[in-house]
Amino acid sequence: MITFGIMTLSMDSENSYIDEIARHAQSCEMECFRFIPTSINPHSLQVQGKRFDPIGLQWVDSEFAIPTILYDRCFYGDDEHSKQCIPIVSWLKSRNDITFLGYGLPNKLDLYETLKNSVLSAYLPPSQLVSNCSIVLKELAIKKKLILKPINGSQGYGIYYIKKNEKTYHVKTEKQKNIISRIFPNETKLIQWLQTLIKQHKYLLQPYLELSNDELQPFDIRILLQKDEHGSWVERGKGIRKGNTGGILSNLSAGGSVIDFPSWSQTLPTAKYDYICYELEYIITNLPNLLEKEFMPLFELGVDIGVAKNGSIWILDVNSKPGRKVLFQTQPELKETLYQAPLLYGKYLSQTDLKERKRYYEKTLSH
């Protein structure tokens, strides 16, 4: 029987989703395990984790060999535990006897540098690394409004909106579902704050795009793409994420809400709806293949698309470890499909000769 392992940084992470995958494992002729990367014994290569008991329908403590198919759901932070896990996962990715469903994507800057020379370049907000404060001040003098994003960020954490007024500077962010706003009286005070910020993390600078609806709520389109049981990319579904009025984020973790795509599309003029659908189809048809030409194989992608007030379409983010809340809330009939998808693709991988696939992509071992 195929051994299917799910890796997380905590045994309390994504429990409902992982439990449902495990319940479907036996029907896919798989035995399901879950563990934390640091629970691998480097000498015996045995893992202390949990095995799903398909009879009792529960997880039981177990020691087992590293599963042959791995689903990586590790979300890294700046904490010590993350720093311990990253090299272990990179080591696992280098092993020829283990296959990951997906090998992840690099940071936002590397992703931008790759896609800006592709057929999707027109959909990318111009981005540059913030190496010093003068870059931010120069762009503010021209554009008046900017967005700063951490290059390794996810779920909207650490994103800042900066606006240059006549004499003052307005900075806004969202933390724990609250909008936090601050006025700096002059350039000197802004520089002091910026210097502290960019010492802590690497940031990207982008122009501020008017991506809010008529109620001044930031919104975007979240599309979930996955590979099916034949290894082909398919769109599982899409929905609309709306943020707080006056906010800068539509992320659900920042207090956003969702509406289904058909309901939202009914509010649009027919010509605009047709145009948006055409653009979305062009993006999702090209994006996965472009990424897999440059980076290691992927299993799923969460693609966030912004629609500006002037009608322009923007790729805001591409995530190789997407959540499913948008689809669970707007298309609950997809739940069974989404629970089985990792297992069916894992089964496909186990029946495919992957040596050439792995060798071709070994130039990148991104976490």
PLY file of the C-alpha trace (Angstrom):
ply
format ascii 1.0
element vertex 367
property float x
property float y
property float z
element edge 366
property int vertex1
property int vertex2
end_header
0.00 0.00 0.00
1.21 3.52 -0.85
2.31 5.53 2.20
1.06 9.13 2.12
2.49 11.62 4.62
1.23 15.09 5.51
3.84 17.45 7.01
2.95 20.44 9.17
4.88 22.56 11.67
2.33 21.75 14.37
0.12 18.73 15.02
-2.76 21.18 15.51
-2.46 22.75 12.05
-5.34 22.42 9.55
-6.85 19.54 11.53
-10.26 19.40 9.85
-8.76 19.41 6.35
-6.09 16.81 7.17
-8.61 14.58 9.00
-10.83 14.52 5.93
-7.91 13.62 3.64
-7.03 10.76 5.99
-10.62 9.45 5.98
-10.47 9.15 2.19
-7.02 7.50 2.07
-8.11 3.86 2.25
-10.48 4.24 -0.72
-7.45 5.44 -2.69
-5.43 2.40 -1.52
-3.22 4.55 0.68
-2.08 4.54 4.28
-2.05 8.04 5.74
0.41 9.54 8.24
1.05 13.02 9.63
4.18 14.37 11.29
6.41 17.36 11.98
9.76 17.50 10.08
11.79 17.63 13.32
10.22 14.32 14.42
12.40 12.42 11.92
15.27 10.56 13.61
18.36 11.47 11.52
20.08 8.17 12.35
17.32 5.57 11.99
15.24 7.67 9.52
12.17 6.62 11.49
9.43 9.15 12.20
7.54 9.70 15.45
4.12 10.86 14.36
0.56 9.67 13.87
-0.97 7.00 11.63
-4.62 7.16 10.66
-6.55 4.06 11.70
-9.20 3.51 8.97
-11.20 1.15 11.20
-11.34 3.30 14.33
-11.34 6.47 12.17
-8.80 8.17 14.41
-5.13 9.10 14.57
-2.88 6.87 16.66
0.66 7.57 17.84
3.08 5.61 15.69
6.67 5.16 14.55
7.09 4.65 10.83
9.44 5.01 7.86
9.32 8.32 5.96
6.27 8.02 3.66
7.05 7.77 -0.05
4.57 10.52 -1.04
4.66 13.77 0.96
2.16 16.62 1.09
3.97 19.67 2.49
1.68 21.98 4.46
4.43 23.73 6.44
3.99 27.49 6.78
7.28 29.01 7.92
7.76 32.05 10.11
10.81 33.66 11.69
10.66 31.44 14.78
13.32 28.92 15.78
11.12 25.92 15.03
10.65 27.07 11.42
14.40 27.57 11.07
14.98 24.00 12.27
12.41 22.55 9.87
13.48 24.33 6.67
16.79 22.43 6.14
15.09 19.11 7.00
12.42 19.68 4.34
15.09 20.73 1.81
16.93 17.46 2.58
13.73 15.47 2.04
13.21 17.19 -1.32
16.67 16.09 -2.43
16.00 12.38 -1.77
15.27 10.17 -4.78
13.12 7.74 -2.77
10.62 10.42 -1.71
8.22 12.37 -3.92
6.53 15.60 -2.90
3.12 16.47 -4.35
4.51 19.95 -4.90
7.95 21.44 -4.31
6.90 25.01 -3.55
7.72 28.39 -5.07
10.49 30.90 -4.33
9.90 34.29 -2.75
7.81 37.05 -4.32
10.83 38.84 -5.80
12.20 35.74 -7.56
8.70 34.97 -8.79
8.34 38.48 -10.19
11.76 38.36 -11.88
10.75 35.10 -13.58
7.29 36.16 -14.76
8.18 39.70 -15.88
9.87 38.24 -18.97
6.90 36.03 -19.84
3.59 36.42 -21.70
2.05 37.40 -18.33
4.30 40.42 -17.75
1.50 42.93 -18.44
-0.49 41.52 -15.50
2.26 42.05 -12.91
2.36 45.18 -10.72
5.86 46.70 -11.18
7.92 45.52 -8.20
11.36 46.29 -6.79
13.33 45.34 -3.73
13.46 47.97 -0.97
17.20 48.01 -0.33
17.11 51.47 1.30
14.70 54.22 2.30
15.56 56.51 -0.62
13.89 54.08 -3.04
10.61 54.46 -1.16
10.89 58.25 -0.95
11.72 58.56 -4.66
8.69 56.49 -5.68
6.42 58.33 -3.25
7.41 61.64 -4.80
6.22 60.33 -8.18
3.25 58.09 -7.37
2.06 59.49 -3.97
0.72 56.04 -2.93
2.66 52.78 -2.51
2.34 49.28 -1.12
5.14 47.48 0.76
5.01 43.67 0.91
7.43 41.28 2.66
9.00 39.11 -0.05
8.40 35.98 2.04
5.01 36.99 3.38
1.72 35.09 3.21
-1.89 35.59 4.29
-1.45 39.36 4.03
0.89 39.67 7.02
3.16 42.72 7.12
1.66 44.61 4.16
1.77 48.42 4.43
0.05 51.20 2.48
1.97 54.50 2.38
0.53 57.78 1.12
2.39 61.07 0.71
0.29 64.08 1.64
1.39 67.71 1.22
3.55 67.63 4.36
2.72 64.42 6.20
2.85 60.69 5.45
-0.01 58.29 6.11
0.85 54.62 6.82
-1.82 51.95 7.14
-1.70 48.20 7.84
-4.02 45.49 9.17
-3.28 43.39 12.26
-5.58 40.90 13.98
-8.50 42.03 11.79
-8.04 45.70 12.77
-6.96 48.59 10.56
-3.99 50.36 12.12
-3.34 53.88 10.85
-0.48 56.25 11.63
0.48 59.75 10.49
4.17 60.73 10.31
4.55 64.53 10.53
7.61 64.70 8.28
10.03 62.75 6.12
12.55 62.26 8.94
10.02 60.42 11.11
8.97 58.26 8.16
12.59 57.34 7.44
13.16 56.31 11.07
10.17 53.97 10.87
11.19 52.62 7.45
14.74 51.88 8.55
13.49 49.77 11.45
11.05 47.95 9.14
13.50 46.99 6.38
16.10 45.86 8.91
13.65 43.22 10.14
12.46 41.86 6.77
13.08 42.18 3.04
10.31 44.14 1.34
8.96 44.65 -2.17
7.69 48.03 -3.27
4.69 48.20 -5.62
2.43 51.01 -6.85
-0.89 51.23 -5.02
-3.65 49.88 -7.23
-7.28 51.00 -6.82
-8.72 47.55 -6.20
-11.71 48.44 -4.00
-15.41 48.16 -4.81
-18.06 50.89 -4.56
-18.25 50.33 -0.77
-14.48 51.06 -0.52
-13.81 47.43 0.40
-10.63 45.91 -1.07
-11.54 42.82 -3.07
-9.91 40.22 -5.28
-10.67 36.98 -7.10
-9.16 33.82 -5.57
-8.75 30.94 -8.05
-7.72 27.45 -6.92
-5.83 25.36 -9.47
-4.79 21.75 -8.86
-3.51 18.76 -10.78
-6.05 15.98 -11.21
-5.67 12.19 -11.06
-4.10 12.27 -14.55
-1.52 14.94 -13.69
-3.33 17.67 -15.67
-3.97 21.18 -14.35
-7.63 21.98 -13.67
-9.45 24.94 -12.16
-11.31 23.75 -9.07
-13.22 26.96 -8.56
-13.07 30.66 -7.79
-14.65 33.15 -5.44
-14.50 36.78 -4.40
-12.77 37.91 -1.20
-13.81 41.26 0.30
-11.93 43.12 3.02
-12.94 45.68 5.63
-14.20 49.08 4.50
-11.20 51.40 4.25
-8.77 48.48 4.61
-6.01 47.30 2.31
-6.43 43.49 2.50
-9.08 41.06 1.29
-7.45 38.07 3.04
-9.84 36.04 5.19
-7.20 35.92 7.92
-7.44 39.71 8.06
-11.19 39.62 8.65
-12.37 39.45 5.03
-15.56 37.83 3.77
-16.44 35.89 0.62
-19.12 35.86 -2.04
-19.53 33.35 -4.83
-18.28 34.26 -8.29
-21.66 33.94 -10.10
-23.36 36.33 -7.64
-20.59 38.88 -8.06
-20.53 38.51 -11.85
-24.27 39.32 -12.05
-23.46 42.84 -10.84
-21.24 43.45 -13.89
-22.15 44.68 -17.35
-22.02 41.80 -19.85
-19.06 43.22 -21.76
-17.00 43.67 -18.58
-17.87 40.18 -17.37
-16.83 38.64 -20.71
-13.59 40.61 -20.69
-12.70 39.53 -17.13
-13.45 35.86 -17.88
-11.30 35.99 -21.02
-8.39 37.52 -19.10
-8.70 35.02 -16.23
-8.69 32.11 -18.65
-5.57 33.45 -20.36
-3.76 33.81 -17.01
-4.63 30.40 -15.58
-3.91 28.63 -18.87
-0.38 30.03 -18.99
0.67 30.48 -15.36
1.17 26.86 -14.13
3.24 25.85 -17.14
5.40 28.97 -16.93
6.15 28.26 -13.27
6.94 24.60 -13.84
9.36 25.46 -16.63
11.42 27.51 -14.18
10.85 25.82 -10.84
10.23 22.37 -9.43
6.91 20.52 -9.97
3.77 21.82 -8.29
0.47 20.30 -7.22
-1.74 23.31 -6.50
-1.82 27.08 -6.80
-3.91 29.80 -5.20
-3.94 32.73 -7.63
-5.16 36.12 -6.42
-6.39 38.44 -9.17
-7.17 42.13 -8.71
-9.59 44.09 -10.89
-8.80 47.79 -10.78
-11.39 50.55 -11.11
-10.02 51.35 -14.57
-10.69 47.75 -15.66
-7.08 46.55 -15.62
-6.39 43.00 -14.39
-3.49 42.25 -12.03
-1.86 39.11 -10.65
-1.53 40.07 -6.98
-0.14 36.84 -5.53
0.59 33.21 -6.38
0.64 30.74 -3.51
1.80 27.12 -3.74
0.19 26.23 -0.38
-3.25 27.78 -0.74
-6.13 27.59 1.67
-9.61 26.38 0.72
-11.91 28.63 2.76
-13.13 30.58 -0.26
-14.30 27.44 -2.06
-15.59 25.69 1.06
-17.80 28.72 1.75
-18.94 29.48 -1.81
-18.93 26.00 -3.39
-19.44 23.46 -0.58
-20.27 20.78 -3.15
-16.53 20.71 -3.98
-15.48 19.49 -0.52
-15.23 15.80 -1.44
-13.25 16.64 -4.58
-10.82 18.79 -2.60
-10.33 16.17 0.12
-9.55 13.48 -2.44
-7.41 15.62 -4.77
-4.05 15.27 -2.91
-4.53 11.49 -2.62
-5.50 10.96 -6.26
-2.57 13.04 -7.51
-0.26 11.21 -5.09
-1.51 7.89 -6.49
-0.84 9.15 -10.02
2.73 10.11 -9.01
3.34 6.69 -7.45
2.43 5.02 -10.75
4.57 7.31 -12.89
8.28 7.15 -13.64
9.45 10.31 -11.93
13.22 10.03 -12.15
13.49 12.30 -15.17
10.94 14.71 -13.68
13.02 15.04 -10.52
16.37 15.33 -12.25
15.13 18.04 -14.60
13.99 20.23 -11.74
16.87 19.73 -9.32
18.29 23.13 -10.18
15.84 24.55 -7.60
15.11 23.17 -4.14
12.88 25.99 -2.96
10.94 25.65 0.27
0 1
1 2
2 3
3 4
4 5
5 6
6 7
7 8
8 9
9 10
10 11
11 12
12 13
13 14
14 15
15 16
16 17
17 18
18 19
19 20
20 21
21 22
22 23
23 24
24 25
25 26
26 27
27 28
28 29
29 30
30 31
31 32
32 33
33 34
34 35
35 36
36 37
37 38
38 39
39 40
40 41
41 42
42 43
43 44
44 45
45 46
46 47
47 48
48 49
49 50
50 51
51 52
52 53
53 54
54 55
55 56
56 57
57 58
58 59
59 60
60 61
61 62
62 63
63 64
64 65
65 66
66 67
67 68
68 69
69 70
70 71
71 72
72 73
73 74
74 75
75 76
76 77
77 78
78 79
79 80
80 81
81 82
82 83
83 84
84 85
85 86
86 87
87 88
88 89
89 90
90 91
91 92
92 93
93 94
94 95
95 96
96 97
97 98
98 99
99 100
100 101
101 102
102 103
103 104
104 105
105 106
106 107
107 108
108 109
109 110
110 111
111 112
112 113
113 114
114 115
115 116
116 117
117 118
118 119
119 120
120 121
121 122
122 123
123 124
124 125
125 126
126 127
127 128
128 129
129 130
130 131
131 132
132 133
133 134
134 135
135 136
136 137
137 138
138 139
139 140
140 141
141 142
142 143
143 144
144 145
145 146
146 147
147 148
148 149
149 150
150 151
151 152
152 153
153 154
154 155
155 156
156 157
157 158
158 159
159 160
160 161
161 162
162 163
163 164
164 165
165 166
166 167
167 168
168 169
169 170
170 171
171 172
172 173
173 174
174 175
175 176
176 177
177 178
178 179
179 180
180 181
181 182
182 183
183 184
184 185
185 186
186 187
187 188
188 189
189 190
190 191
191 192
192 193
193 194
194 195
195 196
196 197
197 198
198 199
199 200
200 201
201 202
202 203
203 204
204 205
205 206
206 207
207 208
208 209
209 210
210 211
211 212
212 213
213 214
214 215
215 216
216 217
217 218
218 219
219 220
220 221
221 222
222 223
223 224
224 225
225 226
226 227
227 228
228 229
229 230
230 231
231 232
232 233
233 234
234 235
235 236
236 237
237 238
238 239
239 240
240 241
241 242
242 243
243 244
244 245
245 246
246 247
247 248
248 249
249 250
250 251
251 252
252 253
253 254
254 255
255 256
256 257
257 258
258 259
259 260
260 261
261 262
262 263
263 264
264 265
265 266
266 267
267 268
268 269
269 270
270 271
271 272
272 273
273 274
274 275
275 276
276 277
277 278
278 279
279 280
280 281
281 282
282 283
283 284
284 285
285 286
286 287
287 288
288 289
289 290
290 291
291 292
292 293
293 294
294 295
295 296
296 297
297 298
298 299
299 300
300 301
301 302
302 303
303 304
304 305
305 306
306 307
307 308
308 309
309 310
310 311
311 312
312 313
313 314
314 315
315 316
316 317
317 318
318 319
319 320
320 321
321 322
322 323
323 324
324 325
325 326
326 327
327 328
328 329
329 330
330 331
331 332
332 333
333 334
334 335
335 336
336 337
337 338
338 339
339 340
340 341
341 342
342 343
343 344
344 345
345 346
346 347
347 348
348 349
349 350
350 351
351 352
352 353
353 354
354 355
355 356
356 357
357 358
358 359
359 360
360 361
361 362
362 363
363 364
364 365
365 366
